[in-house]
Amino acid sequence: MRYLTVLVKPDGGRAFHPLGKELTDEPSINRRAIHHIELLDDDTVLLFAEASGSKERYKQIMEDSPHVISYLTAGDDRWMAVSQFEPTEEVRRSLELQRESLLVIETPIQFTSDNHVKLTYLGTDETFRKLYEYADEMEQLTFDILNTGDYEADKSSFNRMITSRQEEVLETAVDLGYYSEPRQASLQEIGEVIGISPGTVGEHLRKAEERVFTELVH
């Protein structure tokens, strides 16, 4: 089995789905991750996601959306949401490909600071070929290949090496250019994106760096 990590970006300021665009454009809501997504037999989508910010504003958007069939939320600071909604044709086709082939999406699916989606697929060269064909047909989406290779099930990953909060801070730091030369972001700017203090950002980064570097040299 092999893996393929890609960055998926809507072209021309579009969005993957009108509902997703409305949630992304809402400044009081921060979309964190997708933990499960599935195309049901009635061609609707079941989504299990994580977010923070105004849960009341989220509920209002879901109530007003013509695409939403049902939803529920749980939690306070970082809350979870389960929703069932009608997909666009592009979303439906991508999930059909996953359902009908030996193609697995590794979760959680992370949002970048630009609200693009970073996906890691698991499958065979044949399933990846079908994915490439699908990507070529999608004029509204850009698929940038970030990495590919043989998948090792027992290999440590960020999800096992560091906490979800440390991973979130580390990925935000990378996205904003904190590790670029010259440095393009400060601890304060990272904290403003996530909603924590600069000191807490620095603490999370130090712990994540220590754990990752320790893993690499042992």
N, C-alpha and C positions, 0 to 999 in steps of 0.2 A: 504493500500500500504506500501511496505517496501523499504529500501534502502540497498545497498551493495557497499562498497568502497573497491576497489582492486588496487594493484600495479602490473602492467603487465610488464614483463621483457623478452626480447628475450634471449634464451639460447645460450651458446657457442659463444658469440660475434657476433651473427647474428643481424638482424634488422627486424622490422615489414614489411618493404618494401625496395627494393633496392634504390628507390628514397629518402626515408626517411633517409637511412643510408648515402647516399651521402651528403644530407643537414646537417645531424648531424656531419659528419666528417669534414665538411668545417669550419675552425676556424673563418672565417670572418662573419659567420651567426649564430645568436642565436635564436633558435626556442622557442617561448614564450608560445603559447597556441593554441588549436584548438577550434574554436567557433561553427563550424557546420561540420558534416560529414554525407554523405548520399550515399546509393547505388542506382543508377539510373536504369531505366527500361532496359537500354542497357548493364547493368552489369559493367558500369564504375562508378568511385567514384567522387563525388563532395565534395571538401574540402574548408572550409573557415578558414584561420589560421592567426595568428599574429606572427611577428618576428621582429628582429632588426639586425643591422649590414649592410653588403654590399648587397644592393638590386640588384646591377649590377651583382654580382657573383651568386645570386639566379636566375636571369634571364638567365644567361649563362648555369647553371645546368639544368634548365627547358627546354631550347632550345635543349640541347644535349641529353636529356633523351629519350629513345625509348618508355617509358611508358606514357609520357605526351601527352595529346590530345590538351589541350589549357590551358591558364592561363592569369591572369592579376594581377597587383599590384597597390596599392594606399597608399600614405603617405610617410613620410621621416624618422624621427628618429625611431619610432616604427610603422612599416608599416604592412598593411594587404595584404593578397594574396588569390585569389580564383583560384583553379586549378581543372581540370578534368583529371583523369588518370586511367590507367588500374590497377586493384588490383591484389595482389597475391591471391592464393586460400584461404589462411588462413584469409586474410582481407575480402575477398568476403563472406566467410561463416559466419564470425562474424557479418557483416552488414546485411546479410540475416536473421540471427536470430533476430536482432533488428527489421527489417522490418516486419517479419512474426509473431511476438509475441508481447505481451504487455510489451515490454522491452524498457525503455527510458534511454538514457545516459544524465546525467546532464552536462551542459556546463557552463563555458569553461573547456575543458580537459587540465590539466596542465602537463608540462614536469618537471621531477625532475632534480636535478643537474647532475645525471648520465644518463640523457636522457631516463629514463624509463617513463612510462605513468601511472598517477594516475587517475582512473576512478571511478565515482559513478553512479551505475545503480539504477533505480527505477522500481519496478515491484512487482509481486506476488511471493509467494514461488514456484509456478509451473514454472514461467518463470526463476527463479533463478536455479531451478533444471536443466532446459535445458541448462542454461549457464554453470553449473558445468560439465555437460556431454560434452559440447563443449570443455571446458578447459582440460578435461581429454584426449581428442583426440589430442590435440595440443602439440606434443612433442617438438616443437620449441619454445614454450612460457611457462613462469611460471606465475601463478596467485597467488599472496599472498593476502589473505583476511586481510584488515586493520580494518574494522568496519562493523557492520550490525545492523539493528534494524528497528523500526517503523518510517516511514517518516512523519514528521509534516510539512505541507506546510506553516504554518504561523510562524514557528520557525526561528529566526534570523540566518543567515549564515555568513561566512566570507565575501562573496560577497556583503552582505548588510551592514555589520558592518564596513568594512574598504575599502579603495580604492584599485584598482587593483595593483597599484605600491606598496602600503604597503603590500599587500598580497604576491606579488612576493618576496619582500625583506624578509618577515617573513618566507616564505616557504624555501627560499634559506638558511637562517640562521639555520633552523631546519635540513635541508638536510646535511649541512656541519658540524653539531655538535656544533653550537654556544651555545645551551642551554644544552649540555651534561655536565656531571660531571666526570672528569675534562673537561673544555671547550676545544673543538677541533678546533675552527676556530676563527679568529679575524674579527673585522669590516673591516679591509683592505682586507682580503681574500674574504669576502662576496662581497665587492665593486668591486673587480677584476672580479668576476664571472658575476655580473650584468652590470658593466661598469659605476659605480658612485663612488663618493669619500667616504672615511670612515665616514666623518662627516654627509653626507647625509644618509648613511646607518643607523647611530645611531639615526638620527632624525626620519626616517621612523619607526624604531623599537619602539622607545618611544611612538610615536603616535598610532601605532597598538596595543601595549601592553596596553596603557591607555584605548583605546576603547574596547578591548576584555575583560579586567578585569572589567571595568565598567558594561559591559553587563552581566557578570557572577554574579555579586553581587547585581544586581537590579532585 
